[in-house]
Structures are given as C-alpha cells and as structure tokens.
Amino acid sequence: MVDPVLPPMPQERVHRLTLTAEEVELEVAPGITQTRWTFDGQVPGPTLRGRVGDVFEITLVNDGTMGHSIDFHAGALAPDRPMRTIAPGESLEYRFTAERAGIWMYHCSTMPMSAHIAAGMHGAVVIEPEEGLPEVDREYVLVQSEVYLEPGSGVGGGGAEGGPAEVDMDAIAAERPAFVTFNGIANQYGSAGEMLQARVGERVRIWVLDAGPSRPTSFHVVGGQFDRTYLEGAWRLGDDDGPAEGAGAQALGLQAAQGGFVELTFPEAGHYPLVSHIMVDAERGAHGYVRVTD
C-alpha cells in the first residue's frame, strides 16, 4: 500500500534531494503487476512539501534503461537544460524557487511524454503560502493516474510470458485505460486495514492531483460535503478565516495536471467512499474509503 498521509512540513527552507529514475515491477491492481517507470522505485514519486519562497535543489540520476527527464510545475524557468533528457548512467541538477502556492505536478518530460507519465513517472509537490494554511486534524494526498496494460500480461505477478505487463502505447493513444488509480494502485484503499482514517468531528484535508496523463477527475466523498475547497492556488469555498457557512461543495473537478484540496468533517461513524465521480473511472479503480470512528 502507498501511504496516503501527507508528509510533515520540513523545517529547512532549502530542500536538497536526489531522485532516481528506474524501471521496476510494481503492483497496479490486486494480482496484477506492470513494469513501471518510476522516480525512486515508487508510483507516484515521493511527495515533496514546502512553502512559498523555499528553494528546491534536485539531482536526477538515471538508473533506467532508457532516456528520462523531469519537469517540476512548481518552478518557473526555461526548460532547455534542467528538463533535458539524460541517458542511462547520467545525472543532472535542477534548481527552482517555489513562488506560488498549490499542489503542483512533476513528471518525466521525455517523449512520448504520455507513455512516461502513464508508466508511473509523476508525483506531487505541495507548496503552502509562506504564512501556512489553517491547521487540520488529518491531511492526506491522492494522486489520480491511469494505467495502460499490454493485453494478456501482468496477471498473477506475471503474464503469459511469466513477466509483468508492459505499457500499452496503443491504449494510451486511444485513451483506453485498464485501471484508474489513486496513488498508483487500483482500489488500494478499500480494505479495513488500508482505508484512510478519521474520527467524528475531525477536520480532514485531502489534497488531490490529477496526473493523467489524459483523463480528468471529479473528486467526491460519498456521504460527505465539503465546506472548504482550494483549486489551483486559490480558495473556491471558505478561506483562511474559516469554512463556508450555509454553503458547500460536492465535488472538486480537475483536468489533467490540475490540483487542489477539499476539507470536510464527518458527522457520524461509518465508511465513506472516495471516488472519481466520472463513474467509469471509479469502477476502473479510482475508489477507496475513509473509515470514520467515534
């Protein structure tokens, strides 16, 4: 399971880290694996967090078998050098200053970009305003993305040839995903031990990023109503001073590469489904639960 809890805010204002591009076999649905193209061997890549004004100094190392690159939407700079494709065994330095708040996508920008993103090379950077956001009791991050499987492969940890599925380029071009996932694995937050957790009356913030590469989402919590929403760096409902009163929202609509968050409290104990309300995608795996206890 991919931990959906948002990492704590680092104390340092200069963030130095290395991301390694590598191709590994990972689960994409129960009993089904795929050769995933990854940052640090995971999908999505590590969630980064900081504040407006923070500096990020990233070293990208290519330990894969093909060319890879990286593009941080959280920074604004000419892409010519920092976003260039590097060959296996090479590395590059990528430095940017976070100047605007929001949840920002990062991804491999090597062509065909749709394949590199669909194969798993994407992640999130959460940038808060310098003064911070209102405190909440629990904070989660869900990155929605699509999985495109080569037909007849990847079942039971290996397909007809005994190996993981490969990425299906034709299905990507036709926008026919086998699965749509939260945090890289279809339906992974569906069993009791893996559901998101909350208590009655707690304020919960759920960051959502649509990594695509192609499909939008309409994020909804069944049985819940949002009293604060934040989309692409701006409050849409409620604000720093508090949640909306006498008004609410039922869904957060995102196109590919867009993100934001929703906030809500749960009125009673129970199991509240998390879904993309583009229902065919919920049925493809963009589905989970929040388990709420007294």
Secondary structure, 3 states (H helix, E strand, C coil): CCCCECCCCCCCCEEEEEEEEEEEEEEEECCEEEEEEEECCECCCCCEEEECCCEEEEEEEECCCCCECCEECCCCCCCCCCCCCECCCCEEEEEEECCCCEEEEEECCCCCHHHHHHCCCEEEEEEECCCCCCCCCEEEEEEEEEECECCCCCECCCCCCCCCECECHHHHHHCCCCEEEECCECCCECCCCCCEEEECCCEEEEEEEEEECCCCEEEEECCCCECEEEECCEEEECECCECCCCCCECCEEECCCCEEEEEEECCCCEEEEEEECCHHHHHCCCEEEEEEEC
